[in-house]
Structures are given as structure tokens and as C-alpha cells.
């Protein structure tokens, strides 16, 4: 199901929203719990920077997670992500609701996921991706598999791919140099 570079660029041009799973995509899938019961998850700073750049370039970014996480909510707030859907056991229904409320078609939404629960949304999205360390079933179903692992630059790699396809990457780099 992997797409050619030209097909990815064609699909990227239609995108208006990038949805990301959290555990295994924005994080490496590790959840630490302190003795006091506080959850901790590491987030990769380059993924966060790329999310900010994508938003500045006009691409909306949102989270769609099957698990509710205070750490993910806090990270979303830090990155000014306003679309945060957590605790969504039926990701397909959540995707449909979000598309309807935002007035978007499925081909205008990209999604990155890493595990079986993500498969329905990955099949619906206009452009789908998985981190390089996603489960085999997911890697076989997506349009693009990153070289980077989840929580280690996979999101940054996918965002660069999208922004290049939209012709926005070079301007973004130029703006950062000024």
C-alpha cells in the first residue's frame, strides 16, 4: 500500500488537517508511573518543533488517541493543538465526527498511527503513515513508513514530507534563517 513519491505529493496538496496518535507516535510508547501515581511520558522536542512549523504553515494538527493521558493533554496545550480527542475507543467514529464538524473530506486529513487500533483511521485518511517501529500489520497498510521510530522523530519526518508536498517546506526554512 506504500505510495510513490509523486502520489504522496499529490495527496499532500489536498491536506488541511494532520491527526496523530499519541502512544507510540508522539512518544516511544513508554509510560512511567511514579510512586505517587503520576504518569510520565517522554516527548521528542523535534516532533514538537515540527508541529509548530506545520501550524505556522497553515496545516492544522490534532491528536486522536484511544487512551486519555494528562501528559498528552499538557503537551497539546504547550504546542497550541486545539483538536485533542482522547479516550476514543472507536477511532473511526471519532474521525468521522471530527471531519463532519470541521467540514472536511477524508482525503483532506492525514493520520499517523502505530498499532492495530489505528487501522480503521489509517485506511480512511487521505494520507496515512506509521513510524518505522509500528507493528507489521500497520506498516503494511499505510502509504508511508518513516525511517524514524515513534517518539524519536517520526512525526517530524512525516510533517516535512507533507510540507514539501505542499510546497511550503523551503519557505519555512528560509523564514527560520531570517
DADAFEN-V120768 format. One record per pair of residues at least 24 apart in sequence whose ideal C-beta (glycine too) atoms are under 6 Angstrom apart, sorted by sequence separation. I is the first residue (numbers start at 1). GAP is how many residues later the second one is. D is the distance in whole Angstrom. If there is no record, write none. Layout:
BEGIN
i: (I | I)
gap: (GAP | GAP)
d: (D | D)
END
This chain:
BEGIN
i: (114 | 95 | 64 | 51 | 92 | 95 | 129 | 41 | 64 | 91 | 48 | 39 | 43 | 114 | 18 | 22 | 17 | 18 | 19 | 20 | 22 | 21 | 19 | 112 | 22 | 66 | 25 | 16 | 25 | 24 | 16 | 17 | 18 | 19 | 20 | 21 | 14 | 15 | 14 | 15 | 21 | 54 | 50 | 57 | 44 | 46 | 44 | 47 | 47 | 50 | 46 | 57 | 14 | 11 | 57 | 11 | 53 | 28 | 28 | 27 | 25 | 24 | 1 | 3 | 12 | 12 | 13 | 12 | 9)
gap: (24 | 26 | 27 | 28 | 28 | 29 | 29 | 30 | 30 | 30 | 31 | 32 | 32 | 36 | 41 | 41 | 43 | 43 | 43 | 43 | 43 | 44 | 45 | 46 | 50 | 51 | 87 | 88 | 89 | 90 | 92 | 92 | 92 | 92 | 92 | 92 | 93 | 93 | 94 | 95 | 97 | 105 | 106 | 106 | 107 | 107 | 108 | 108 | 109 | 109 | 110 | 111 | 112 | 115 | 115 | 116 | 119 | 122 | 123 | 124 | 125 | 126 | 140 | 140 | 150 | 153 | 153 | 154 | 156)
d: (6 | 5 | 6 | 5 | 4 | 6 | 5 | 4 | 6 | 5 | 6 | 6 | 5 | 5 | 6 | 6 | 5 | 5 | 5 | 6 | 4 | 6 | 5 | 6 | 5 | 5 | 5 | 6 | 5 | 4 | 4 | 5 | 5 | 5 | 5 | 4 | 5 | 6 | 6 | 5 | 6 | 5 | 4 | 6 | 5 | 6 | 6 | 4 | 5 | 4 | 5 | 4 | 6 | 5 | 6 | 4 | 6 | 6 | 3 | 4 | 5 | 4 | 6 | 4 | 5 | 3 | 6 | 5 | 4)
END
